[in-house]
Amino acid sequence: MQAIIAHFRGSRDIKKGNHLILHVEGVDSKEKAKALVGKKVSWKSEGKKNTVITGAVAAPHGNSGAVRAIFERGLPGQALGQEAVIE
């Protein structure tokens, strides 16, 4: 299942580098987002190293189907707008 990395979780001043908001294709309600909690998420970097950073879906975010994911380490800012895979 494909997801788009929308934003880092946090306030105006403080951002959490490993907490991200994801918009999942085909998920448009809070109930559908609750079904994804606990699934694994992975993001593959583009470039020479092709590193993969993994995490898990933690909770739904809002009422329109977005989810919060916690990764094992922080993602770079270039990850915003790129695709992640939910397994």
C-alpha positions as a Python dict, from the first residue, in 0.01 Angstrom:
ca = {
    (1, 'M'): (0, 0, 0),
    (2, 'Q'): (144, 337, -101),
    (3, 'A'): (146, 646, 122),
    (4, 'I'): (273, 1000, 74),
    (5, 'I'): (482, 1158, 351),
    (6, 'A'): (300, 1481, 428),
    (7, 'H'): (474, 1641, 724),
    (8, 'F'): (667, 1598, 1045),
    (9, 'R'): (463, 1577, 1364),
    (10, 'G'): (507, 1865, 1603),
    (11, 'S'): (417, 2218, 1690),
    (12, 'R'): (515, 2541, 1520),
    (13, 'D'): (850, 2554, 1698),
    (14, 'I'): (935, 2191, 1777),
    (15, 'K'): (933, 1912, 1519),
    (16, 'K'): (985, 1545, 1597),
    (17, 'G'): (1225, 1402, 1339),
    (18, 'N'): (1102, 1044, 1358),
    (19, 'H'): (725, 1112, 1386),
    (20, 'L'): (559, 1173, 1048),
    (21, 'I'): (211, 1225, 906),
    (22, 'L'): (124, 1001, 609),
    (23, 'H'): (-164, 1025, 359),
    (24, 'V'): (-254, 673, 245),
    (25, 'E'): (-407, 607, -97),
    (26, 'G'): (-765, 482, -72),
    (27, 'V'): (-804, 569, 297),
    (28, 'D'): (-1046, 857, 348),
    (29, 'S'): (-1194, 804, 694),
    (30, 'K'): (-1081, 763, 1052),
    (31, 'E'): (-1225, 410, 1069),
    (32, 'K'): (-1019, 293, 770),
    (33, 'A'): (-708, 455, 921),
    (34, 'K'): (-760, 267, 1250),
    (35, 'A'): (-724, -61, 1059),
    (36, 'L'): (-367, 35, 962),
    (37, 'V'): (-241, 81, 1320),
    (38, 'G'): (50, -152, 1391),
    (39, 'K'): (147, -214, 1027),
    (40, 'K'): (508, -165, 918),
    (41, 'V'): (616, 136, 714),
    (42, 'S'): (935, 169, 512),
    (43, 'W'): (1093, 457, 322),
    (44, 'K'): (1374, 402, 73),
    (45, 'S'): (1611, 688, 11),
    (46, 'E'): (1711, 788, -337),
    (47, 'G'): (2079, 824, -406),
    (48, 'K'): (2401, 626, -385),
    (49, 'K'): (2340, 443, -57),
    (50, 'N'): (1970, 347, -104),
    (51, 'T'): (1914, 311, 269),
    (52, 'V'): (1579, 189, 400),
    (53, 'I'): (1432, 339, 717),
    (54, 'T'): (1150, 143, 878),
    (55, 'G'): (884, 222, 1132),
    (56, 'A'): (525, 149, 1230),
    (57, 'V'): (187, 317, 1205),
    (58, 'A'): (104, 447, 1552),
    (59, 'A'): (-241, 609, 1529),
    (60, 'P'): (-489, 782, 1299),
    (61, 'H'): (-438, 1156, 1256),
    (62, 'G'): (-750, 1365, 1213),
    (63, 'N'): (-1077, 1260, 1050),
    (64, 'S'): (-973, 1239, 684),
    (65, 'G'): (-771, 917, 689),
    (66, 'A'): (-418, 1039, 761),
    (67, 'V'): (-202, 832, 997),
    (68, 'R'): (92, 900, 1228),
    (69, 'A'): (399, 683, 1183),
    (70, 'I'): (697, 650, 1414),
    (71, 'F'): (1023, 559, 1240),
    (72, 'E'): (1330, 402, 1400),
    (73, 'R'): (1534, 714, 1329),
    (74, 'G'): (1464, 1055, 1183),
    (75, 'L'): (1392, 1105, 816),
    (76, 'P'): (1562, 1382, 618),
    (77, 'G'): (1361, 1680, 501),
    (78, 'Q'): (1393, 1559, 142),
    (79, 'A'): (1155, 1273, 233),
    (80, 'L'): (857, 1511, 245),
    (81, 'G'): (633, 1451, -53),
    (82, 'Q'): (791, 1116, -136),
    (83, 'E'): (630, 773, -118),
    (84, 'A'): (648, 527, 168),
    (85, 'V'): (529, 167, 161),
    (86, 'I'): (289, 26, 422),
    (87, 'E'): (310, -353, 451),
}
